[in-house]
Amino acid sequence: MDLERSQNGMLMSTALGVCLARWESSYNTGATNYNPGDRSTDYGIFQINSRYWCNDGKTPRAVNACGIPCSALLQDDITQAVNCAKRVVRDPQGIRAWVAWRNRCQNKDLTEYVRGCGV
């Protein structure tokens, strides 16, 4: 039962990540979007924001909770982006930080995002 629960959790975690990547950046690791209201920028495949999560050297009052430069979120190797996204999810606002989750992934059947992937 624990293995089944663990495997299902991994499947749903992977499906959620793929859903977010699809709707936040269209799977584009180099995507950036500037937010003029607070002068922050969303970076990478998960569109992680420089106000709270990474350091781009130009966002006023940035927190850098992931402890990484925002440029790390723009790499084709998404290891750091995945680790930072996991950190975002642990935050009190957590997954709700992503508009795509609320609009496209929340309460949806996410299995289509991992169908045929062997996970």
C-alpha positions as CSV (number, residue, x, y, z in Angstrom):
1,M,0.0,0.0,0.0
2,D,2.8,2.5,0.8
3,L,4.5,1.7,-2.4
4,E,1.3,2.2,-4.3
5,R,0.6,5.5,-2.6
6,S,4.2,6.6,-3.2
7,Q,4.0,5.7,-6.9
8,N,0.6,7.4,-7.3
9,G,2.1,10.5,-5.5
10,M,5.0,10.5,-7.9
11,L,2.7,10.1,-10.9
12,M,0.5,13.0,-9.8
13,S,3.5,15.1,-9.0
14,T,5.0,14.5,-12.4
15,A,1.6,15.1,-14.1
16,L,1.1,18.3,-12.2
17,G,4.6,19.5,-13.2
18,V,4.0,18.7,-16.8
19,C,0.6,20.5,-16.7
20,L,2.2,23.6,-15.2
21,A,5.0,23.5,-17.7
22,R,2.5,23.3,-20.6
23,W,0.3,26.2,-19.5
24,E,2.9,28.4,-17.9
25,S,5.6,28.4,-20.6
26,S,4.4,26.0,-23.4
27,Y,7.4,23.8,-22.3
28,N,9.9,26.7,-23.0
29,T,12.8,26.6,-20.6
30,G,13.9,30.1,-21.9
31,A,10.6,31.8,-21.3
32,T,10.6,35.1,-19.4
33,N,7.7,37.5,-18.7
34,Y,8.1,40.9,-17.1
35,N,5.5,42.1,-14.6
36,P,5.5,45.9,-14.7
37,G,3.3,46.3,-11.6
38,D,5.9,45.0,-9.2
39,R,8.9,45.1,-11.6
40,S,9.5,41.4,-11.2
41,T,10.0,38.8,-13.9
42,D,8.8,35.2,-14.3
43,Y,11.5,32.8,-15.4
44,G,11.7,29.4,-17.1
45,I,9.6,26.4,-17.8
46,F,7.5,27.0,-14.6
47,Q,7.6,30.8,-14.8
48,I,9.0,31.2,-11.3
49,N,8.9,34.8,-10.1
50,S,11.9,36.9,-9.2
51,R,10.1,38.8,-6.4
52,Y,10.1,35.7,-4.1
53,W,12.1,32.8,-5.5
54,C,15.2,33.7,-7.4
55,N,17.7,36.6,-7.8
56,D,17.9,38.4,-11.1
57,G,19.8,41.4,-9.7
58,K,17.1,43.9,-10.7
59,T,13.8,43.0,-8.9
60,P,13.3,45.5,-6.0
61,R,13.0,43.8,-2.5
62,A,13.5,40.3,-3.9
63,V,13.6,37.5,-1.4
64,N,15.3,34.7,-3.3
65,A,13.8,31.9,-1.3
66,C,15.2,29.2,-3.6
67,G,18.7,30.6,-3.2
68,I,19.5,30.6,-6.9
69,P,20.1,33.1,-9.7
70,C,17.1,33.4,-12.0
71,S,19.3,32.5,-14.9
72,A,19.4,28.9,-13.5
73,L,15.7,28.7,-14.2
74,L,16.4,29.2,-17.9
75,Q,18.6,26.2,-18.5
76,D,17.5,23.2,-20.6
77,D,18.5,21.0,-17.6
78,I,15.5,21.7,-15.4
79,T,16.8,20.2,-12.2
80,Q,17.1,23.6,-10.4
81,A,13.8,24.7,-11.8
82,V,12.1,21.5,-10.5
83,N,13.8,21.9,-7.1
84,C,12.7,25.5,-6.8
85,A,9.1,24.6,-7.9
86,K,9.1,22.0,-5.1
87,R,10.2,24.8,-2.7
88,V,7.3,27.0,-4.0
89,V,4.8,24.2,-3.3
90,R,6.0,24.0,0.3
91,D,5.2,27.7,0.8
92,P,1.9,28.6,2.6
93,Q,0.5,29.9,-0.7
94,G,2.1,26.9,-2.4
95,I,0.7,25.6,-5.6
96,R,-1.8,28.5,-5.7
97,A,1.1,30.8,-6.7
98,W,0.6,29.5,-10.3
99,V,-2.3,30.9,-12.3
100,A,-2.0,28.0,-14.6
101,W,-2.7,25.6,-11.8
102,R,-5.9,27.4,-10.8
103,N,-7.1,27.8,-14.4
104,R,-5.8,24.6,-16.1
105,C,-4.6,22.0,-13.7
106,Q,-6.7,22.2,-10.4
107,N,-9.4,19.6,-10.1
108,K,-8.6,18.2,-13.6
109,D,-7.7,14.7,-14.7
110,L,-3.9,15.1,-15.2
111,T,-3.2,11.6,-16.5
112,E,-3.1,12.8,-20.1
113,Y,0.1,14.7,-19.3
114,V,2.0,11.5,-18.4
115,R,0.2,9.0,-20.6
116,G,2.8,6.8,-22.4
117,C,5.7,8.1,-20.3
118,G,6.2,5.0,-18.2
119,V,5.7,6.7,-14.8
